[in-house]
Amino acid sequence: MTEKILIFDFGSQFTQLIGRRLRELNVYCEIVPFNKKGVLDESVKGVILSGSPFSVRDEKAPQIDLTDIKGKLPLLAVCYGAQYIAHSFGGEVNPSIAREYGRAILSINAPECPLFKGVKDRSQVWMSHGDTIADLPDGAEVIASTADVHNAAYRIEGEETYAVQFHPEVFHSEEGPKILENFVMNVCGCKGDWTPDSFIESTVQELRSKIGEERVILGLSGGVDSSVAAVLLNKAIGDKLTCIFVDNGLLRKCEYESVLDSYRHMGLNVIGVDASDKFLDALKGVTDPEKKRKAIGKVFIDVFDEESHKIENAKWLAQGTIYPDVIESVSVNGPSATIKSHHNVGGLPDYMKLKVVEPLRSLFKDEVRRVGRALGISNELISRHPFPGPGLGIRVLGEVSREKLEILREADHIFIGGLRESGLYDKVWQAATILLPVRSVGVMGDERTYEYTIALRAVTSTDGMTADWVHLPYEFLAKVSNDIINKVRGVNRVVYDISSKPPSTIEWE
């Protein structure tokens, strides 16, 4: 059984960063809502409580039962978590005289503390809270302070319980990675042996045990996630896997043919299905982004249900769901909200008699790529930019039509091709071309035009949880803009998106 750290999420914008930091240490962890039950088992080596936008003094502040955790498992409480323990176990939490946000210098009062082994004194940490711990909880001693926060960190005597009011997971906390490493390695005793090779080995064994002699169908998209899932399943169950690549009418230019050809060269059993008319019919008149995603997802399932009946003994549907899909689709009750639904998260309707298997469900995007390389998949495929499951359906803003899709395909072809030709493709994590639902006045030659606007988007990221826009060269943007306006009929304006995630998302819908 793989050892793991549980991270209970109280809705902090930084919770996913805690998970990323632990994964970078080759320590497996799971992020779960604070109110999720039945998650403790013998594989759990320690627990982390996240921050929260709430105050522990709020009437609707998230509450967690620590009966089976505190004093029984190693526990690290971060920000809200630290205040929650103080508030719940005899301490006192009050509003800060001045709201404490940003950089602070940490003075270590207990250098012998396991949490601070090898951590240099007076390093920079990042504060983000409106409350402060005025009095420590019962049995606690202060182990670090800042100029404004005396109880910046504390531990409970006789327990492996530690709490910090700063955020060790963020970049600005200089010794944060070392503090987290100390907790999971020194305090929890994790081995740090969760590597791509170990993931492949354990997942292959698990898949063989779960699936047995039954057949699996998998929906290929041409992207990294489904490709890695397919190769991993093929390694586990061989010819019991049938891959289906659906042309949903929402793919990039010439993608259906080129992707089918590349998969056949990988030794996968692939069937191509042209269902574009079904998808486009389902999208007629639909403008709401969530309704579009759900309409696309429903047709996708219908197509697979139909195809599964053609494959004898097909009992499983495999999906390339990854961890950010799961996190963004699960609402923590109260503190955070569902960002968007994902077409491959949430199970199948009752009429579809297939069980779901998601071999990559625990991985962040960069981890999927590491696993793919360990499986021997070509770098050309592994380095492909992420492409959303609903495809161009969520890059045509508003109602989707064949005319708009053709305009978008041509503009996208110019943008992506330009990135490749200019040597910029691999410097960008994801690039997208978006057709806006507005027309503007332009002039071409001596004629007045009233045509669509194209938005270009390029971001850098590690796992899709946060992203920043890419500073593409002005000369490149000028050439792409000029090529799109001159070569794509129906477009007379091009803009570049310079917003980051958060507060924006990577996709516009």
C-alpha positions in Angstrom: 0.0 0.0 0.0 1.4 3.4 -1.0 2.1 5.6 1.9 0.4 9.0 1.8 -0.1 12.4 3.4 -3.7 13.6 3.6 -4.3 17.3 3.1 -7.6 18.5 4.4 -8.8 21.5 2.3 -10.6 24.4 4.0 -10.8 26.3 0.8 -7.4 28.1 0.6 -6.2 29.3 -2.8 -2.8 27.7 -1.8 -4.0 24.2 -0.9 -3.0 22.7 -4.3 0.5 24.2 -3.8 0.9 22.1 -0.6 0.2 19.1 -2.7 2.6 20.1 -5.4 5.4 20.7 -2.9 4.9 17.2 -1.5 4.8 15.6 -4.9 8.1 17.3 -5.8 9.5 15.4 -2.8 8.3 12.1 -4.3 5.8 11.9 -1.5 2.3 10.8 -2.5 -0.5 13.0 -1.1 -4.2 13.5 -1.5 -6.3 16.7 -1.1 -9.7 16.0 0.4 -12.5 18.3 1.6 -12.3 19.1 5.3 -15.6 17.4 5.9 -14.9 14.1 4.0 -15.3 11.0 6.1 -13.7 7.6 5.9 -10.4 8.8 4.5 -8.1 7.6 7.3 -6.5 4.2 6.8 -3.2 2.5 7.6 -1.5 4.1 4.5 -1.9 7.6 6.0 1.5 8.7 7.5 0.5 12.2 8.4 -2.1 15.0 8.0 -1.9 18.6 6.9 -4.7 21.2 7.6 -4.8 24.0 5.0 -5.5 27.6 5.2 -9.0 29.1 4.5 -10.6 32.4 3.5 -12.8 32.0 6.7 -12.0 33.2 10.2 -12.3 30.5 12.9 -14.5 33.0 14.7 -17.1 33.0 11.8 -20.4 31.4 12.5 -20.1 29.3 9.4 -16.4 28.6 9.7 -15.5 25.1 8.5 -15.1 22.5 11.3 -13.2 19.3 11.3 -13.3 16.4 13.8 -9.7 15.8 14.9 -10.5 13.0 17.3 -8.7 10.4 15.2 -5.9 12.7 14.1 -4.5 15.0 16.7 -2.1 13.2 19.1 -2.5 10.0 17.0 -0.9 11.0 13.7 1.7 13.6 12.8 -0.2 16.8 12.1 0.9 20.1 10.5 -1.6 22.9 10.7 -1.1 25.8 8.3 -2.6 29.3 8.8 -6.4 28.7 9.4 -5.4 25.2 10.5 -3.1 26.6 13.1 -5.8 29.0 14.3 -8.4 26.3 14.3 -6.3 24.1 16.7 -5.7 27.1 19.0 -9.3 28.1 19.0 -10.5 24.5 19.6 -8.1 23.4 22.3 -7.9 26.2 24.8 -6.1 29.0 23.0 -7.5 32.4 21.8 -7.7 33.8 18.3 -8.4 37.5 17.8 -8.6 39.9 14.9 -5.1 41.2 14.0 -4.4 44.8 14.9 -3.2 45.2 11.4 -4.1 42.6 8.8 -1.0 40.5 8.2 -0.3 39.9 4.5 3.0 39.6 2.7 6.6 39.1 3.7 7.9 38.6 7.2 11.1 37.4 8.8 10.9 34.3 10.9 13.0 34.0 14.0 13.3 30.3 15.2 13.0 29.9 19.0 13.5 26.1 19.0 16.2 25.2 16.5 16.2 21.6 17.9 12.5 21.2 16.7 12.3 18.5 14.0 10.2 20.9 11.9 13.1 23.3 11.7 16.0 20.9 11.2 18.4 22.5 8.7 16.2 25.6 8.4 18.2 28.8 8.5 17.2 31.4 11.1 15.6 34.7 10.0 14.4 33.6 6.6 11.6 35.2 4.8 8.0 33.7 5.1 4.7 34.7 3.6 1.8 35.7 5.8 -1.9 35.9 4.7 -4.4 36.2 7.5 -6.7 38.7 9.2 -6.6 36.9 12.6 -3.8 36.1 14.9 -3.3 33.6 17.8 -3.2 35.6 21.0 -2.9 32.7 23.3 -1.6 29.2 22.5 -3.7 26.1 23.0 -3.3 23.8 25.9 0.1 22.1 26.1 1.6 24.2 23.4 5.0 26.1 23.2 6.0 28.7 20.7 8.8 27.6 18.3 9.0 30.6 16.0 8.1 34.3 15.9 8.1 37.3 13.6 8.3 41.0 14.5 4.5 41.3 14.5 3.4 37.7 15.3 4.8 36.2 18.5 3.0 32.8 18.0 4.1 32.4 14.4 4.7 28.7 14.9 4.0 26.3 17.8 4.0 22.6 18.8 2.0 20.6 21.2 4.1 18.8 23.9 3.8 15.0 23.9 2.3 15.0 20.4 3.7 15.3 16.8 1.4 18.3 16.3 2.9 21.4 14.7 1.3 24.6 13.6 2.5 27.6 11.6 0.6 30.9 10.9 2.6 31.5 7.7 2.3 29.6 4.3 5.4 27.4 3.8 4.0 26.2 0.5 4.2 29.5 -1.4 7.3 30.6 -3.3 7.9 33.6 -1.1 8.6 31.4 2.0 12.3 30.8 1.4 12.7 27.8 3.7 9.1 26.6 3.1 10.1 23.6 1.0 12.6 22.5 3.7 10.0 22.9 6.5 7.5 20.7 4.5 10.3 18.2 3.8 11.1 18.0 7.5 7.5 17.3 8.3 6.9 14.5 5.8 10.4 12.9 6.0 11.5 13.5 9.6 8.2 13.7 11.4 6.0 11.4 9.3 8.8 9.1 8.3 7.9 9.0 4.6 10.4 7.3 2.3 10.0 9.7 -0.7 9.9 6.7 -3.1 6.8 7.7 -5.1 8.4 8.0 -8.6 7.1 7.6 -12.1 8.5 4.0 -12.2 7.0 3.1 -8.9 3.7 4.6 -10.0 3.7 2.6 -13.3 4.6 -0.6 -11.5 1.9 -0.3 -8.8 -0.8 1.0 -11.3 -0.1 -1.8 -13.7 -0.6 -4.4 -10.9 -3.8 -2.6 -9.7 -5.2 -2.4 -13.2 -4.6 -6.1 -13.9 -6.3 -7.0 -10.6 -9.2 -4.7 -11.1 -10.0 -5.5 -14.7 -9.2 -9.2 -14.9 -10.2 -10.7 -18.3 -12.8 -8.1 -19.1 -12.4 -5.6 -21.9 -11.8 -1.9 -21.7 -12.6 0.9 -24.1 -10.8 4.2 -23.9 -11.6 7.5 -25.5 -8.5 8.9 -27.1 -8.3 12.7 -27.7 -4.9 13.1 -29.2 -3.7 14.8 -26.0 -1.2 13.8 -23.4 -3.6 12.5 -20.7 -5.5 10.0 -22.8 -2.4 8.9 -24.6 -0.5 8.2 -21.4 -3.6 6.4 -20.0 -3.8 4.3 -23.2 -0.2 3.2 -23.1 -0.3 2.5 -19.4 -3.5 0.3 -19.9 -1.9 -1.4 -22.9 1.1 -2.3 -20.7 -1.3 -3.7 -18.1 -3.9 -5.6 -20.2 -2.6 -5.6 -23.8 -5.2 -6.5 -26.4 -8.0 -6.4 -23.9 -7.9 -2.6 -24.5 -9.8 -1.0 -27.4 -9.2 2.7 -28.0 -11.8 4.8 -29.7 -11.0 8.2 -31.2 -14.1 10.2 -31.8 -14.3 13.1 -34.3 -16.6 15.3 -32.4 -16.4 18.1 -35.0 -14.6 20.2 -32.4 -11.0 19.2 -33.2 -8.2 21.3 -34.6 -7.5 21.4 -38.4 -6.6 17.9 -39.8 -6.3 16.5 -36.3 -8.6 13.5 -36.8 -6.5 12.0 -39.5 -3.1 12.8 -38.1 -3.9 11.6 -34.6 -5.3 8.3 -35.9 -2.2 7.7 -37.9 0.1 8.4 -34.9 -1.7 6.0 -32.6 -1.5 3.1 -35.0 2.3 3.6 -35.1 2.2 3.2 -31.3 0.8 -0.3 -31.4 -2.6 0.6 -30.0 -5.8 -0.9 -31.2 -7.6 2.2 -32.3 -11.1 2.6 -33.9 -12.0 6.0 -35.5 -15.6 7.2 -35.2 -17.0 10.2 -37.0 -19.8 11.6 -34.7 -19.4 15.3 -35.6 -23.0 15.7 -36.7 -24.3 14.4 -33.4 -22.2 16.8 -31.4 -23.0 19.9 -33.5 -26.7 19.1 -33.4 -26.6 18.9 -29.6 -24.9 22.3 -29.5 -27.4 24.2 -31.6 -28.8 27.1 -29.6 -26.6 26.4 -26.6 -24.7 29.5 -25.3 -24.1 28.8 -21.6 -20.5 27.4 -21.1 -21.6 24.8 -18.5 -24.5 23.7 -20.7 -22.2 23.3 -23.6 -19.8 21.2 -21.6 -22.6 19.0 -20.4 -24.1 18.7 -23.9 -20.7 17.6 -25.3 -20.2 15.2 -22.4 -23.6 13.6 -22.9 -23.1 13.0 -26.6 -19.6 11.6 -25.8 -21.1 9.1 -23.4 -23.9 8.2 -25.9 -21.3 7.5 -28.6 -19.3 5.3 -26.3 -22.3 3.5 -25.1 -23.2 2.7 -28.7 -19.6 1.7 -29.5 -19.3 -0.4 -26.4 -22.1 -2.7 -27.5 -20.1 -3.5 -30.6 -17.2 -4.8 -28.5 -17.7 -8.2 -26.9 -17.3 -8.3 -23.1 -16.6 -4.5 -22.9 -17.2 -3.8 -19.2 -15.0 -0.7 -18.5 -14.7 2.8 -19.8 -11.2 4.2 -19.3 -10.7 8.0 -19.0 -7.7 10.3 -18.9 -9.0 12.2 -15.8 -6.2 13.9 -14.0 -6.0 15.5 -10.5 -6.7 19.1 -11.4 -9.9 17.9 -13.2 -11.0 16.3 -9.9 -10.0 19.2 -7.7 -11.7 21.8 -9.8 -14.9 19.8 -10.1 -15.3 19.2 -6.3 -16.7 22.0 -4.2 -15.4 22.3 -0.7 -18.7 22.9 1.2 -18.7 26.7 1.9 -15.1 28.0 1.5 -14.7 27.3 -2.2 -16.9 26.8 -5.2 -16.8 24.4 -8.2 -14.8 26.3 -10.9 -16.2 24.3 -13.8 -17.4 20.8 -14.6 -15.2 18.5 -16.5 -16.6 16.1 -19.2 -14.7 13.2 -17.7 -15.5 13.7 -14.0 -18.5 12.6 -12.1 -19.3 9.1 -13.3 -21.6 7.7 -15.9 -25.4 7.6 -16.3 -27.3 4.6 -15.0 -28.2 3.4 -18.5 -24.5 3.0 -19.5 -23.4 -0.4 -18.1 -19.7 0.4 -18.0 -17.5 0.7 -15.0 -15.1 3.6 -15.0 -11.3 3.2 -14.6 -9.1 6.4 -14.3 -5.4 5.3 -14.1 -4.1 9.0 -14.0 -6.7 10.4 -11.5 -4.1 11.0 -8.9 -1.5 12.8 -11.1 -0.9 16.5 -11.8 -0.2 17.4 -15.4 3.6 17.5 -15.1 3.5 14.1 -13.4 1.5 12.7 -16.3 4.3 13.8 -18.6 7.0 12.2 -16.4 5.1 8.9 -16.4 4.7 9.2 -20.2 8.4 9.6 -20.7 9.1 6.6 -18.4 6.7 4.6 -20.6 8.8 5.5 -23.6 6.2 7.7 -25.4 7.7 10.1 -27.9 8.6 13.6 -26.7 6.6 15.1 -29.6 3.4 13.7 -28.1 4.4 14.2 -24.5 5.3 17.9 -25.1 1.9 18.6 -26.8 0.0 21.5 -25.2 -3.0 20.5 -23.1 -6.3 20.6 -25.2 -9.6 20.6 -23.4 -11.9 17.6 -23.7 -14.8 19.8 -25.2 -12.3 21.0 -27.8 -13.0 24.0 -29.8 -16.6 23.9 -28.5 -15.5 26.0 -25.5 -13.2 28.2 -27.6 -16.1 29.4 -29.8 -17.7 31.7 -27.2 -21.5 31.6 -27.3 -23.3 29.4 -29.8 -21.2 26.9 -31.8 -21.8 26.7 -35.6 -19.9 25.0 -38.4 -19.1 28.5 -39.9 -17.5 29.7 -36.6 -15.6 26.4 -36.1 -14.0 26.7 -39.6 -13.0 30.3 -38.9 -11.5 29.3 -35.5 -9.7 26.2 -37.0 -7.9 28.4 -39.6 -6.9 31.0 -37.1 -5.7 28.4 -34.6 -3.7 26.6 -37.3 -1.9 29.9 -38.0 -1.2 30.6 -34.3 0.0 27.1 -33.3 2.0 26.7 -36.6 3.6 30.1 -35.9 4.6 29.1 -32.4 6.3 25.9 -33.8 8.0 27.8 -36.7 9.4 30.4 -34.3 10.7 28.0 -31.8 8.3 29.3 -29.2 6.0 26.2 -28.9 8.0 24.4 -26.2 8.3 27.7 -24.2 4.5 27.8 -23.8 2.6 25.5 -21.5 -0.7 26.0 -23.4 -1.8 28.1 -26.3 -5.4 28.7 -27.4 -7.2 30.7 -30.0 -10.6 31.9 -29.1 -13.4 33.2 -31.3 -15.3 36.0 -29.5 -19.0 36.4 -29.9 -18.7 40.0 -31.1 -18.2 41.7 -34.4 -16.4 45.0 -34.9 -16.0 47.4 -37.8 -12.9 47.2 -39.9 -11.7 48.3 -43.3 -10.1 46.1 -46.0 -9.0 47.9 -49.1 -11.7 50.4 -49.7 -14.5 48.2 -48.2 -16.0 48.4 -44.7 -16.1 45.1 -42.9 -18.1 43.9 -39.9 -16.4 40.7 -38.8 -15.3 38.6 -35.8 -12.5 39.1 -33.3 -10.0 36.5 -32.4 -8.3 36.4 -29.0 -4.9 34.6 -28.6 -3.9 33.1 -25.3 -0.6 31.7 -24.3 0.3 30.7 -20.7 3.1 29.2 -18.6 2.2 26.7 -15.9 3.4 23.6 -14.1 0.2 21.8 -13.6 -2.7 24.0 -14.7 -3.7 25.0 -11.2 -2.0 28.4 -11.6 -0.8 30.1 -14.8 0.8 33.3 -16.0 0.5 34.8 -19.5 3.5 34.5 -21.8 5.4 37.6 -22.9 5.4 36.6 -26.6 7.6 38.9 -28.8 5.7 41.8 -30.3 7.1 40.9 -33.8 5.7 37.4 -33.5 2.3 38.7 -32.4 2.3 41.3 -35.2 3.0 38.6 -37.8 0.4 36.2 -36.5 -2.2 38.9 -36.3 -1.5 40.0 -39.8 -1.6 36.4 -41.1 -4.9 35.7 -39.4 -6.6 38.9 -40.6 -5.3 38.5 -44.2 -5.9 34.7 -44.5 -8.9 33.9 -42.5 -12.1 35.2 -44.0 -14.5 36.5 -41.3 -11.9 38.0 -39.0 -10.8 41.6 -38.9 -9.4 42.0 -35.4 -6.9 40.1 -33.2 -6.3 40.7 -29.5 -3.9 39.1 -27.0 -5.0 37.9 -23.5 -2.7 39.1 -20.7 -4.6 37.8 -17.7 -3.3 35.2 -15.3 -4.9 32.3 -13.3 -6.1 33.2 -10.8 -8.2 35.4 -11.1 -8.9 34.2 -14.7 -9.0 30.6 -15.9 -6.8 29.3 -18.7 -9.8 28.7 -21.0 -12.4 31.4 -21.5 -15.3 29.0 -20.9 
